[in-house]
Amino acid sequence: MSNLAVIPPGQNKAVDFIEVVYKGELLGFLWETANAFLMEDGALIHRARVSKAGGRRIRSSPSCGPAQSPDLNPIENVWSLLKNAVHYRRIRPRTVKDMMFALN
């Protein structure tokens, strides 16, 4: 499993996604892992033309599954675990910095 890639606030466009996720965390992980594949949900940022092209450039043909379907896309289970871990903290994060601390 790769590291959690965090897109900074205000950088939520497809080109930002490519820089932080595809060229950042994912690129090295895919090159080091022979049988890895990229599974994405139907989020708009994943379906953007520039995102699809970026995924192909790093030797990955993204498989796109339905949004929020844990049976077909296992990452949804991971998101659920993270969400619950943060939700049930005694003190909930209120800033990006607090959220990063809670997720680490």
C-alpha positions as CSV (number, residue, x, y, z in Angstrom):
1,M,0.0,0.0,0.0
2,S,1.3,3.5,-0.8
3,N,1.4,6.4,1.6
4,L,-1.6,8.6,2.0
5,A,-1.4,11.5,-0.5
6,V,-2.8,14.7,0.8
7,I,-3.9,17.4,-1.6
8,P,-3.4,20.9,0.0
9,P,-6.4,23.1,0.5
10,G,-7.3,25.0,-2.6
11,Q,-5.5,22.6,-5.0
12,N,-8.4,20.4,-5.9
13,K,-8.2,20.5,-9.7
14,A,-7.2,17.5,-11.9
15,V,-3.7,19.0,-12.6
16,D,-3.1,19.3,-8.8
17,F,-4.3,15.7,-8.4
18,I,-1.8,14.5,-11.0
19,E,1.1,16.4,-9.4
20,V,0.4,15.2,-5.8
21,V,-1.0,11.7,-6.4
22,Y,0.2,10.3,-9.7
23,K,3.6,12.0,-9.9
24,G,4.1,12.1,-6.1
25,E,3.1,9.1,-4.1
26,L,1.8,6.8,-6.8
27,L,4.6,6.9,-9.3
28,G,7.3,5.5,-7.1
29,F,5.0,2.9,-5.6
30,L,3.9,1.6,-9.0
31,W,7.4,1.3,-10.3
32,E,8.5,-0.6,-7.1
33,T,5.5,-3.0,-7.1
34,A,5.4,-5.3,-10.1
35,N,1.7,-6.4,-9.9
36,A,0.1,-3.2,-8.6
37,F,-2.8,-1.6,-10.4
38,L,-4.7,1.6,-9.9
39,M,-8.3,1.4,-8.8
40,E,-10.3,4.6,-8.7
41,D,-13.9,5.4,-7.9
42,G,-16.1,7.5,-10.1
43,A,-15.1,10.9,-8.6
44,L,-15.0,13.7,-11.1
45,I,-11.3,14.4,-10.5
46,H,-10.5,10.7,-11.4
47,R,-12.6,10.9,-14.6
48,A,-11.1,14.1,-15.9
49,R,-9.4,13.7,-19.3
50,V,-6.1,15.0,-17.9
51,S,-6.3,12.6,-15.0
52,K,-6.9,9.6,-17.3
53,A,-3.9,10.7,-19.5
54,G,-1.7,11.2,-16.4
55,G,-2.6,7.7,-15.2
56,R,-1.6,6.1,-18.5
57,R,1.7,8.0,-18.5
58,I,2.8,6.2,-15.4
59,R,2.2,2.8,-16.9
60,S,-1.2,2.4,-15.3
61,S,-4.5,1.9,-16.9
62,P,-6.9,3.1,-14.2
63,S,-9.8,0.8,-13.4
64,C,-12.8,2.9,-12.6
65,G,-15.5,1.5,-10.3
66,P,-18.7,3.1,-9.0
67,A,-18.3,5.8,-6.4
68,Q,-18.7,4.6,-2.8
69,S,-19.1,0.9,-3.5
70,P,-17.0,-1.1,-1.0
71,D,-17.9,-4.4,-2.6
72,L,-16.3,-3.3,-5.9
73,N,-13.7,-0.9,-4.7
74,P,-11.8,-1.9,-1.5
75,I,-10.4,1.6,-0.9
76,E,-13.9,2.6,0.3
77,N,-13.3,0.3,3.3
78,V,-10.1,2.1,4.1
79,W,-11.8,5.5,3.9
80,S,-14.5,4.2,6.2
81,L,-11.8,3.0,8.8
82,L,-10.1,6.4,8.6
83,K,-13.3,8.3,8.9
84,N,-14.3,6.3,12.0
85,A,-10.9,6.7,13.6
86,V,-11.1,10.5,13.2
87,H,-14.8,10.7,14.2
88,Y,-14.4,8.8,17.5
89,R,-11.4,10.8,18.7
90,R,-11.9,12.6,22.0
91,I,-11.0,15.9,20.3
92,R,-11.9,16.1,16.7
93,P,-9.6,17.9,14.3
94,R,-10.6,21.4,13.2
95,T,-7.7,22.4,11.0
96,V,-5.8,20.7,8.2
97,K,-2.8,20.4,10.5
98,D,-4.9,18.7,13.2
99,M,-6.4,16.3,10.6
100,M,-2.9,15.3,9.3
101,F,-1.9,14.6,12.9
102,A,-5.0,12.5,13.4
103,L,-4.4,10.5,10.3
104,N,-0.8,9.7,11.1
